[in-house]
């Protein structure tokens, strides 16, 4: 018997703010976090300059959100783990699970991450290559490894159940949520803490991303004419998932349901998206949720703002939804919080579920006008969501052709 998987807690951190309440206030008001900053490292190496639009997290605010004893117990923390801890603590406390007995054994922790502890790695390489020092911090490996946030979260909540990281670039946290859903459905665990974290706004990462040739020099303008590319952000989003039986037994407040999940591989190209793979993932998610594509939904797009990705995603939506597409409401929240790489999918899912709960679609920012290849029913202003059945479709499509789509339902 397939167990129903419900959502009982959300937490998030991004350039928009620390916590879901702060995030939603800015989203609903149409205020984004993307701004231009310059960071000159002490070595003043020109190749390491960060100068361009990005969405930066307030690291000090994250540290203040955690208890001093929690921080001391973790040892050296890369921002990657700090963001994950901040978001997870909010989600666990919102779910009323801090200190709950079920966290010890019957709980899974799955964290999506695309690139690991970039700040720690940069610091180590600066010591080695710029300052010609022969040693790095002894915690460099534990702090920078991709699974560090998962281990830190297990320490924070005292969880001894299955705990691991999932890395599939920009689809990482969608895969984490979807696989957590399947673990609960199968009865392997009763509770899961799943989502993603990313802290890639470092000089080394910045130079590498700019070398790909997909970065905007102004801002992120999903599906717009004259769009110039993506904008990096950073942060984390975490979700508490439970079997419906477990949530009811402890009297939890149910926020919604993770009803469907579709995952495919293009098996075609490392950077170019494939229409067939994307379309298949969307259809698979609908089928898994038992929701027909004709049912009106809030569609949270991958929407990177790049010249190549946006038309392919738009074409996939047209292929799946056909004449029913105008009945859907389409959002693209990277225009506000930037591209959080491995954490993006979880952030977009949390924002999408909050939008359903509040009956309001946050606006797509930076829009300059219609691109005929991307003519979608976009929410260009804060838009009421007249969606009686409260369905969210959240798309994530990653480098390497790794696609993941989540379908959520609003709580009745």
C-alpha positions as CSV (number, residue, x, y, z in Angstrom):
1,X,0.0,0.0,0.0
2,X,1.4,3.4,-1.0
3,X,1.5,5.7,2.0
4,X,0.4,9.3,1.5
5,X,3.2,11.8,2.1
6,X,2.4,15.1,3.8
7,X,4.4,18.3,4.5
8,X,4.5,19.6,8.0
9,X,7.4,22.1,8.1
10,X,9.3,24.5,5.8
11,X,12.5,26.5,6.3
12,X,14.5,28.6,3.9
13,X,17.5,31.0,3.6
14,X,18.4,33.1,0.6
15,X,19.3,36.6,-0.4
16,X,15.6,37.4,0.2
17,X,16.1,36.8,3.9
18,X,16.4,34.3,6.7
19,X,13.2,32.4,7.2
20,X,10.0,31.8,5.2
21,X,8.2,34.8,6.6
22,X,10.9,37.2,5.5
23,X,11.2,35.4,2.1
24,X,7.5,35.6,1.4
25,X,7.1,39.2,2.3
26,X,9.6,40.2,-0.3
27,X,8.3,37.7,-2.9
28,X,4.7,38.9,-2.5
29,X,5.8,42.6,-2.7
30,X,7.7,41.9,-6.0
31,X,11.1,42.8,-4.4
32,X,14.1,40.8,-5.5
33,X,17.5,40.1,-3.8
34,X,19.7,40.5,-6.9
35,X,22.2,43.3,-6.7
36,X,25.7,44.1,-7.8
37,X,28.6,43.7,-5.4
38,X,32.3,43.7,-5.8
39,X,34.6,41.6,-3.7
40,X,38.4,42.2,-3.9
41,X,40.3,39.4,-2.0
42,X,43.3,40.4,0.0
43,X,45.6,39.0,-2.7
44,X,44.1,41.5,-5.2
45,X,44.4,38.8,-7.9
46,X,42.4,40.2,-10.9
47,X,41.2,36.7,-11.9
48,X,39.5,36.3,-8.5
49,X,37.4,39.4,-8.7
50,X,33.7,39.1,-8.0
51,X,32.0,41.9,-9.7
52,X,28.5,41.4,-11.0
53,X,24.8,40.8,-10.1
54,X,24.2,38.1,-7.5
55,X,21.9,37.4,-4.6
56,X,23.9,37.2,-1.4
57,X,22.9,35.6,2.0
58,X,23.3,37.5,5.3
59,X,25.7,35.1,6.9
60,X,25.6,36.9,10.3
61,X,21.8,36.6,10.4
62,X,22.1,32.9,9.8
63,X,24.6,32.5,12.7
64,X,22.2,34.5,15.0
65,X,19.4,32.1,14.1
66,X,21.3,29.2,15.6
67,X,22.0,28.7,19.3
68,X,25.7,29.2,20.3
69,X,25.9,25.6,21.7
70,X,24.7,24.2,18.4
71,X,27.3,26.1,16.5
72,X,30.1,25.1,18.9
73,X,29.2,21.4,18.5
74,X,29.6,21.5,14.7
75,X,33.2,22.5,14.5
76,X,34.3,24.4,11.4
77,X,31.2,25.2,9.3
78,X,31.3,26.1,5.6
79,X,28.4,28.4,4.7
80,X,27.1,25.4,2.9
81,X,26.3,23.7,6.2
82,X,25.4,27.0,8.0
83,X,22.6,27.7,5.5
84,X,21.4,24.1,5.7
85,X,21.3,24.2,9.5
86,X,19.4,27.5,9.6
87,X,16.8,26.3,7.1
88,X,16.4,22.9,8.7
89,X,16.0,24.2,12.3
90,X,13.2,26.5,11.1
91,X,11.5,23.5,9.3
92,X,11.9,21.1,12.2
93,X,10.6,23.7,14.7
94,X,7.7,24.6,12.4
95,X,6.8,20.9,12.3
96,X,6.9,20.6,16.1
97,X,9.5,17.9,15.8
98,X,12.5,19.3,17.8
99,X,13.4,16.6,20.3
100,X,10.6,14.2,19.1
101,X,11.3,10.5,19.6
102,X,10.7,9.6,16.0
103,X,13.7,11.6,14.9
104,X,16.1,9.0,16.4
105,X,15.6,6.0,14.1
106,X,12.6,6.3,11.8
107,X,13.8,9.4,10.0
108,X,15.8,10.1,6.9
109,X,17.9,13.2,6.0
110,X,18.5,13.9,2.3
111,X,20.3,17.0,1.3
112,X,20.8,18.1,-2.3
113,X,24.0,19.9,-3.2
114,X,25.7,20.8,-6.5
115,X,29.2,21.7,-5.6
116,X,30.3,21.3,-2.0
117,X,32.0,23.8,0.4
118,X,33.3,26.3,-2.1
119,X,34.4,28.9,0.5
120,X,36.5,26.3,2.4
121,X,38.1,25.0,-0.8
122,X,38.9,28.6,-1.9
123,X,40.5,29.4,1.4
124,X,42.6,26.2,1.3
125,X,43.8,26.9,-2.3
126,X,44.6,30.5,-1.4
127,X,46.9,29.3,1.3
128,X,48.6,26.8,-1.0
129,X,48.8,28.8,-4.3
130,X,48.7,32.5,-3.3
131,X,50.5,32.5,0.0
132,X,52.7,29.4,-0.7
133,X,51.9,27.8,2.6
134,X,52.3,24.1,3.0
135,X,49.3,23.4,5.3
136,X,45.6,24.1,5.3
137,X,43.1,24.0,8.1
138,X,42.7,20.5,9.5
139,X,38.9,20.6,9.1
140,X,39.2,21.4,5.3
141,X,38.0,18.0,4.2
142,X,35.1,17.5,6.7
143,X,33.9,21.1,6.2
144,X,34.0,21.0,2.4
145,X,32.7,17.6,1.6
146,X,29.3,17.5,-0.2
147,X,27.7,15.4,2.6
148,X,28.8,17.7,5.4
149,X,25.3,19.4,5.6
150,X,23.6,16.1,5.9
151,X,25.9,15.0,8.8
152,X,25.6,18.4,10.5
153,X,21.8,18.1,10.3
154,X,21.8,14.6,11.8
155,X,23.9,16.1,14.7
156,X,21.6,19.0,15.1
157,X,18.4,16.9,15.5
158,X,19.9,13.7,16.8
159,X,18.9,11.5,13.9
160,X,20.4,8.0,13.4
161,X,18.4,7.0,10.4
162,X,19.6,7.0,6.7
163,X,21.4,10.2,6.1
164,X,23.1,11.2,2.8
165,X,23.7,13.8,0.1
166,X,22.3,13.8,-3.5
167,X,24.3,15.6,-6.1
168,X,22.6,16.2,-9.5
169,X,23.6,19.8,-10.2
170,X,20.5,22.1,-10.4
171,X,18.1,19.2,-9.8
172,X,19.8,18.0,-6.6
173,X,17.2,19.1,-4.1
174,X,14.3,18.1,-6.2
175,X,15.8,14.6,-6.3
176,X,16.3,14.8,-2.6
177,X,12.6,15.6,-2.0
178,X,11.4,13.0,-4.5
179,X,13.5,10.2,-3.1
180,X,12.5,11.1,0.4
181,X,8.9,10.8,-0.7
182,X,9.5,7.3,-2.0
183,X,11.3,6.3,1.2
184,X,8.2,7.3,3.2
185,X,5.8,5.7,0.7
186,X,7.7,2.4,0.9
187,X,7.6,2.4,4.7
188,X,11.4,2.7,5.2
189,X,11.0,5.8,7.4
190,X,8.1,7.7,8.9
191,X,9.7,11.2,8.7
192,X,12.2,12.8,6.3
193,X,14.1,16.1,6.4
194,X,14.9,16.9,2.8
195,X,15.9,19.8,0.7
196,X,19.1,21.4,-0.5
197,X,21.9,23.9,0.3
198,X,24.4,25.8,-1.8
199,X,27.1,28.4,-1.1
200,X,28.8,29.0,-4.4
201,X,29.3,32.7,-4.3
202,X,33.1,32.5,-4.0
203,X,35.8,33.9,-6.3
204,X,36.7,30.4,-7.7
205,X,33.2,29.4,-8.4
206,X,32.4,32.9,-9.8
207,X,35.2,32.7,-12.3
208,X,34.2,29.1,-13.3
209,X,30.5,30.0,-13.9
210,X,31.4,33.1,-15.9
211,X,33.5,30.9,-18.1
212,X,30.5,28.8,-19.0
213,X,29.1,31.9,-20.8
214,X,25.6,31.8,-19.4
215,X,25.8,34.6,-16.8
216,X,23.8,37.8,-17.1
217,X,25.5,41.1,-16.6
218,X,22.3,42.9,-15.5
219,X,19.7,40.7,-13.9
220,X,17.7,37.5,-14.3
221,X,14.8,37.9,-16.8
222,X,13.1,34.5,-17.3
223,X,11.1,34.1,-20.5
224,X,11.6,37.7,-21.4
225,X,12.8,39.3,-24.6
226,X,16.4,40.6,-24.3
227,X,17.2,38.3,-21.5
228,X,20.9,37.9,-21.0
229,X,21.4,34.8,-18.8
230,X,21.3,33.5,-15.2
231,X,22.3,35.1,-11.9
232,X,23.9,33.2,-9.1
233,X,22.4,33.1,-5.6
234,X,23.0,31.0,-2.6
235,X,21.1,29.6,0.4
236,X,19.1,26.6,1.5
237,X,15.6,25.3,1.8
238,X,14.4,22.3,3.8
239,X,11.1,20.5,4.1
240,X,9.8,18.1,6.7
241,X,7.9,15.2,5.1
242,X,5.9,12.6,7.0
243,X,3.6,9.7,6.3
244,X,0.0,10.9,6.8
245,X,-0.5,8.4,9.6
246,X,2.5,9.6,11.5
247,X,1.5,13.2,11.2
248,X,-2.0,12.5,12.3
249,X,-0.9,10.4,15.3
250,X,1.1,13.2,16.7
251,X,-1.4,15.9,15.9
252,X,0.8,17.7,13.4
253,X,-0.5,20.6,11.3
254,X,-0.5,19.5,7.7
255,X,0.6,22.1,5.2
256,X,0.2,20.1,2.1
257,X,1.1,16.9,0.2
258,X,4.0,15.9,-2.0
259,X,1.9,14.0,-4.4
260,X,4.1,13.3,-7.4
261,X,7.6,13.1,-8.7
262,X,9.1,12.5,-12.2
263,X,12.8,12.0,-12.9
264,X,14.5,11.5,-16.3
265,X,17.9,11.7,-18.0
266,X,18.3,13.3,-21.4
267,X,21.4,11.2,-22.1
268,X,22.2,13.8,-24.8
269,X,24.4,16.8,-23.8
270,X,26.2,18.1,-20.7
271,X,24.8,21.7,-21.0
272,X,22.1,21.8,-23.6
273,X,18.6,20.9,-22.5
274,X,16.6,18.2,-24.4
275,X,12.9,18.8,-25.0
276,X,12.0,15.1,-24.9
277,X,13.6,14.5,-21.5
278,X,12.0,17.5,-19.9
279,X,8.6,16.7,-21.3
280,X,8.8,13.1,-20.1
281,X,9.7,14.3,-16.5
282,X,6.7,16.6,-16.4
283,X,4.3,13.9,-17.7
284,X,5.8,11.3,-15.3
285,X,5.2,13.6,-12.3
286,X,1.6,14.2,-13.3
287,X,1.0,10.5,-13.7
288,X,2.6,9.7,-10.3
289,X,0.4,12.3,-8.6
290,X,-2.7,11.1,-10.5
291,X,-3.4,14.7,-11.7
292,X,-4.3,15.3,-15.3
293,X,-2.4,18.0,-17.1
294,X,-5.7,19.7,-17.9
295,X,-6.3,20.5,-14.2
296,X,-5.3,24.2,-13.5
297,X,-2.0,24.4,-11.6
298,X,0.6,26.8,-10.4
299,X,3.6,26.0,-12.5
300,X,7.0,27.0,-10.9
301,X,9.4,26.9,-13.8
302,X,13.1,26.2,-13.9
303,X,13.2,29.6,-15.6
304,X,16.9,30.4,-15.6
305,X,16.7,33.4,-17.9
306,X,19.2,32.0,-20.4
307,X,18.7,32.2,-24.2
308,X,18.8,28.5,-24.6
309,X,17.0,27.0,-21.6
310,X,13.8,29.2,-21.5
311,X,12.5,28.3,-25.0
312,X,13.0,24.6,-24.5
313,X,11.2,24.7,-21.2
314,X,8.4,26.8,-22.7
315,X,8.1,24.2,-25.6
316,X,7.9,21.4,-23.1
317,X,5.1,23.1,-21.2
318,X,3.2,23.7,-24.5
319,X,3.6,20.1,-25.4
320,X,2.4,18.7,-22.1
321,X,-0.5,21.2,-21.4
322,X,-1.5,22.1,-24.9
323,X,-4.7,24.1,-25.1
324,X,-5.0,23.9,-21.3
325,X,-1.8,26.0,-20.8
326,X,-3.6,29.4,-20.5
327,X,-5.6,27.9,-17.5
328,X,-2.3,27.6,-15.5
329,X,-0.4,30.3,-13.7
330,X,3.4,30.3,-14.4
331,X,6.0,31.8,-12.1
332,X,9.8,31.9,-12.2
333,X,11.3,32.8,-8.8
334,X,14.9,32.8,-9.8
335,X,14.2,36.3,-11.0
336,X,14.0,37.2,-7.3
337,X,16.4,34.9,-5.4
338,X,18.9,34.0,-8.2
339,X,20.0,30.5,-9.1
340,X,20.8,28.6,-6.0
341,X,22.1,25.6,-8.0
342,X,21.6,22.5,-5.8
343,X,19.3,24.3,-3.4
344,X,17.1,25.9,-6.1
345,X,14.5,23.2,-6.5
346,X,13.7,23.0,-2.8
347,X,13.5,26.8,-2.6
348,X,11.1,27.0,-5.5
349,X,9.0,24.2,-4.1
350,X,8.7,25.9,-0.7
351,X,7.8,29.2,-2.3
352,X,5.3,27.5,-4.6
353,X,3.6,25.7,-1.7
354,X,3.5,29.0,0.3
355,X,2.0,30.7,-2.8
356,X,-0.8,28.0,-2.9
357,X,-1.5,28.4,0.8
358,X,-1.8,32.2,0.5
359,X,-3.6,32.1,-2.8
360,X,-1.1,34.5,-4.4
361,X,1.4,33.9,-7.2
362,X,4.6,36.0,-6.7
363,X,5.5,38.1,-9.8
364,X,8.2,37.3,-12.4
365,X,10.7,40.1,-12.1
366,X,12.8,41.8,-14.7
367,X,10.4,41.2,-17.6
368,X,10.9,43.4,-20.6
369,X,8.3,42.0,-23.0
370,X,7.2,38.9,-24.8
371,X,9.6,36.6,-26.5
372,X,7.5,34.7,-29.1
373,X,9.4,31.5,-28.3
374,X,8.5,31.8,-24.6
375,X,4.9,33.0,-24.7
376,X,3.6,31.7,-21.4
377,X,0.8,32.7,-19.0
378,X,3.3,34.4,-16.6
379,X,2.3,36.1,-13.4
380,X,3.9,39.6,-14.0
381,X,2.4,41.1,-10.9
382,X,1.2,39.6,-7.6
383,X,-1.6,37.5,-9.0
384,X,-4.4,35.7,-7.1
385,X,-4.3,32.0,-7.8
386,X,-7.9,30.9,-8.5
387,X,-6.9,27.2,-8.3
388,X,-9.6,25.3,-6.5
389,X,-7.6,22.1,-6.3
390,X,-4.4,23.8,-5.1
391,X,-1.9,22.0,-7.4
392,X,1.8,23.0,-7.7
393,X,4.1,21.7,-10.5
394,X,7.7,22.5,-9.8
395,X,10.3,22.0,-12.5
396,X,14.1,21.5,-12.2
397,X,16.4,20.8,-15.1
398,X,20.2,20.4,-14.6
399,X,23.4,20.3,-16.5
400,X,24.1,16.8,-17.6
401,X,20.5,16.4,-18.7
402,X,19.2,15.5,-15.2
403,X,15.5,16.4,-14.9
404,X,13.2,16.3,-11.8
405,X,9.7,17.6,-11.4
406,X,7.7,17.7,-8.2
407,X,3.9,17.9,-7.8
408,X,2.5,19.3,-4.6
409,X,-1.0,19.8,-3.3
410,X,-2.3,22.4,-0.9
411,X,-3.7,21.2,2.4
412,X,-7.5,21.0,2.3
